[in-house]
Amino acid sequence: MENSRDPWAILVSEFMLQQTQASRVVAKYKTFLERFPTQPCAQAALRKSY
């Protein structure tokens, strides 16, 4: 994971790293941030699913 100052990227990484080894998180982290680059993008996806 790159060194980021983006609060969204930091929050996502903190959640993902809670109980998962970093080596397993890296690929999913990048994929997640590509799909949901901002918190509003993630919120919009949740709204569409309900």
Summary of the structure (lengths in Angstrom):
residues: 50
radius of gyration: 11.4
end to end distance: 31.5
largest distance: 34.3
contacts: 102
relative contact order: 0.14
helix: 70%
strand: 0%
